[in-house]
Amino acid sequence: MQPLDTKGVAPFHTFDPMEGDSASELADILDSIREGGDDLLTNLSESNPEIASNLESQGIIVSSGRKSIGWDDATILFIALRETTDDGGPAEPLDRGISMERLGRFPSDDGNAIAYLREYLIPESDGDTGCTLLTQLDSGFRKETRGHDNLSVGFGGLKLHGWLTINDVSNLRTYLQKSSWKVASDERLDGGVREIVRHLVIILKTAEKRGVGILMRAHGD
């Protein structure tokens, strides 16, 4: 297969290493607070010390609750969940080579390789593991899933898509490598699905080896 032409495609999508398995929990807490529920952030140091520690390392006092935090919900999610170095800096990327570039600059209309998979990969059965995890990675924080963009769109152009926990990473890698999925006959870009799967599996294997999940986000759209 000839390499796909990726020139001039935007936005760029990244797949960042994510700590822990608390993305869904924190998203639900922030949604509940926004809807007038109890401010469960005040108890976060006890209920989820890992998330609390990540936020407090940035000067946030979680025990003071949501109203004391000047950040938007999307920024809170990103800061709380991203993997960092011991000094608080960005962690090593899951890939520095061709796989991240190919997934990040896919030549579809929106440049979104995961959305392309969701459209043209035919699963073993409707709503199976692969469908569920690809949807969660692509839109777990977005309006498509949450009904609003509060968890997706943040300060400075931050645009979160979704996530995979470390268990999700293993399950999706296994699904893509071993399940009997097919490619839609009307696939727009010949060989596109299989190329995406090949590069995504490389990213998933790296995340597995490091024991981290994945945060998907967009830049420049």
C-alpha positions as CSV (number, residue, x, y, z in Angstrom):
1,M,0.0,0.0,0.0
2,Q,1.2,3.5,-0.9
3,P,1.6,5.8,2.1
4,L,-1.4,8.1,2.7
5,D,-0.9,11.7,1.8
6,T,-1.0,13.7,5.0
7,K,0.0,17.1,3.8
8,G,-2.0,20.1,5.0
9,V,-4.3,18.2,7.3
10,A,-5.5,19.9,10.5
11,P,-6.2,19.7,13.4
12,F,-3.4,17.6,14.9
13,H,-4.6,14.9,17.4
14,T,-2.4,13.6,20.2
15,F,-2.6,10.6,22.5
16,D,-1.1,11.5,25.8
17,P,-0.1,9.2,28.7
18,M,-2.7,9.2,31.4
19,E,-2.3,8.3,35.1
20,G,-4.7,6.1,37.0
21,D,-8.2,5.0,36.1
22,S,-10.2,7.9,37.5
23,A,-11.2,9.8,34.3
24,S,-14.8,8.7,34.4
25,E,-15.1,9.4,38.1
26,L,-13.7,12.9,37.9
27,A,-15.8,13.7,34.9
28,D,-19.0,12.6,36.7
29,I,-18.0,14.7,39.8
30,L,-17.5,17.8,37.7
31,D,-20.8,17.2,35.8
32,S,-22.7,16.7,39.1
33,I,-21.3,19.9,40.6
34,R,-22.2,21.8,37.4
35,E,-25.8,20.5,37.7
36,G,-26.0,21.6,41.4
37,G,-25.0,18.4,43.1
38,D,-22.8,18.0,46.2
39,D,-19.3,19.4,45.8
40,L,-17.4,16.0,46.1
41,L,-14.1,17.7,45.3
42,T,-14.0,18.7,49.0
43,N,-13.5,15.0,49.9
44,L,-11.2,14.2,47.0
45,S,-8.1,13.8,49.2
46,E,-9.7,10.9,50.9
47,S,-11.7,9.4,48.0
48,N,-9.0,9.8,45.3
49,P,-5.7,10.9,46.7
50,E,-3.9,10.5,43.4
51,I,-6.1,13.0,41.6
52,A,-6.0,15.3,44.6
53,S,-2.2,15.2,44.7
54,N,-2.0,16.1,41.0
55,L,-4.2,19.1,41.4
56,E,-2.5,20.2,44.6
57,S,0.9,20.1,42.9
58,Q,-0.4,23.0,40.8
59,G,-1.4,25.0,43.8
60,I,-5.1,23.9,44.0
61,I,-6.6,23.4,47.4
62,V,-9.2,20.7,46.6
63,S,-10.7,20.7,50.1
64,S,-11.9,24.3,49.4
65,G,-14.2,22.9,46.7
66,R,-15.0,23.7,43.1
67,K,-15.7,27.4,43.6
68,S,-12.2,28.0,44.8
69,I,-10.7,26.7,41.5
70,G,-10.5,29.3,38.8
71,W,-9.9,26.7,36.0
72,D,-12.6,25.4,33.7
73,D,-13.7,21.8,33.9
74,A,-11.6,20.6,30.9
75,T,-8.4,22.1,32.3
76,I,-9.1,20.4,35.7
77,L,-9.5,17.1,33.9
78,F,-6.3,17.5,31.9
79,I,-4.1,18.6,34.9
80,A,-5.5,15.9,37.1
81,L,-5.2,13.0,34.7
82,R,-2.1,13.6,32.6
83,E,1.0,11.7,33.4
84,T,3.9,13.9,34.6
85,T,7.5,13.6,35.6
86,D,8.6,13.8,39.2
87,D,9.1,17.5,38.9
88,G,5.6,18.1,37.4
89,G,6.7,18.4,33.8
90,P,5.1,16.6,30.8
91,A,5.8,12.9,30.7
92,E,7.6,11.1,27.9
93,P,5.3,10.8,24.8
94,L,3.9,7.4,23.9
95,D,5.6,7.7,20.5
96,R,8.0,10.2,18.9
97,G,8.0,8.6,15.5
98,I,5.8,7.8,12.5
99,S,2.8,6.3,14.4
100,M,2.0,9.5,16.4
101,E,2.4,11.5,13.2
102,R,0.2,9.2,11.1
103,L,-2.6,9.2,13.7
104,G,-2.2,12.8,14.5
105,R,-2.4,14.0,10.9
106,F,-4.8,11.6,9.2
107,P,-6.1,12.8,5.8
108,S,-9.8,12.8,6.5
109,D,-11.9,15.9,6.5
110,D,-11.5,16.4,10.3
111,G,-8.1,14.8,10.6
112,N,-9.4,12.5,13.2
113,A,-8.1,8.9,12.8
114,I,-10.3,7.5,15.6
115,A,-13.5,9.0,14.1
116,Y,-12.5,7.4,10.8
117,L,-12.2,4.0,12.5
118,R,-15.6,4.4,14.1
119,E,-17.1,5.1,10.7
120,Y,-15.4,2.5,8.5
121,L,-14.4,-0.4,10.9
122,I,-17.2,-3.0,11.0
123,P,-17.2,-4.6,14.5
124,E,-18.0,-8.2,15.3
125,S,-21.3,-7.0,16.7
126,D,-23.0,-3.7,17.3
127,G,-21.8,-2.0,20.5
128,D,-19.1,-4.6,21.2
129,T,-15.9,-3.8,23.1
130,G,-14.1,-2.2,20.2
131,C,-17.0,0.1,19.4
132,T,-17.4,1.1,23.0
133,L,-13.7,1.9,23.6
134,L,-13.2,3.7,20.3
135,T,-16.2,5.9,21.2
136,Q,-14.9,6.5,24.7
137,L,-11.5,7.5,23.3
138,D,-12.9,9.8,20.6
139,S,-15.8,11.4,22.5
140,G,-15.9,10.4,26.1
141,F,-15.5,14.1,27.2
142,R,-17.4,15.7,24.3
143,K,-20.9,16.8,23.6
144,E,-21.7,13.6,21.6
145,T,-21.4,11.7,24.9
146,R,-21.9,14.2,27.7
147,G,-24.5,16.5,26.1
148,H,-22.2,19.5,26.5
149,D,-18.7,20.6,25.9
150,N,-17.8,21.8,29.4
151,L,-15.4,18.8,29.9
152,S,-14.0,19.1,26.4
153,V,-13.2,22.7,25.6
154,G,-10.9,24.6,27.9
155,F,-8.5,27.5,28.3
156,G,-5.8,28.2,25.7
157,G,-7.4,26.1,23.0
158,L,-7.5,22.9,25.0
159,K,-9.8,20.3,23.4
160,L,-10.1,17.0,25.1
161,H,-11.8,14.1,23.2
162,G,-11.8,11.1,25.6
163,W,-9.7,8.5,27.4
164,L,-8.7,4.9,27.9
165,T,-7.7,3.5,31.2
166,I,-4.8,1.0,31.4
167,N,-7.4,-1.9,31.3
168,D,-9.1,-0.2,28.3
169,V,-5.8,0.0,26.6
170,S,-5.2,-3.7,26.9
171,N,-8.7,-4.6,25.9
172,L,-8.7,-2.4,22.8
173,R,-5.2,-3.7,21.7
174,T,-6.5,-7.3,22.1
175,Y,-9.7,-6.4,20.2
176,L,-7.9,-4.8,17.3
177,Q,-5.3,-7.6,17.0
178,K,-7.5,-10.7,17.6
179,S,-11.2,-9.9,16.9
180,S,-12.9,-10.6,13.5
181,W,-13.7,-7.0,12.6
182,K,-14.0,-6.0,9.0
183,V,-13.6,-2.9,6.8
184,A,-16.6,-1.2,5.2
185,S,-16.9,-1.7,1.5
186,D,-17.4,2.0,1.0
187,E,-14.2,3.0,2.9
188,R,-13.2,6.5,1.6
189,L,-9.4,6.0,1.7
190,D,-8.2,2.6,0.5
191,G,-6.3,0.9,3.2
192,G,-7.0,3.7,5.8
193,V,-8.6,1.5,8.5
194,R,-5.8,-1.0,8.5
195,E,-3.1,1.7,8.5
196,I,-4.8,3.4,11.5
197,V,-5.1,0.1,13.3
198,R,-1.4,-0.7,12.7
199,H,-0.2,2.6,14.2
200,L,-2.8,2.6,17.0
201,V,-1.7,-0.8,18.2
202,I,1.9,0.5,18.4
203,I,0.7,3.3,20.7
204,L,-1.5,0.9,22.7
205,K,1.5,-1.5,23.2
206,T,3.7,1.3,24.5
207,A,1.0,2.4,26.9
208,E,0.6,-1.2,28.2
209,K,4.4,-1.5,28.8
210,R,4.4,1.8,30.7
211,G,1.3,0.9,32.7
212,V,-0.6,4.1,31.7
213,G,-3.9,5.0,30.0
214,I,-4.4,7.5,27.2
215,L,-5.9,10.9,26.8
216,M,-6.9,12.0,23.3
217,R,-7.0,15.7,22.5
218,A,-7.0,18.0,19.4
219,H,-4.8,21.0,18.6
220,G,-5.5,23.7,16.2
221,D,-9.1,23.1,15.1
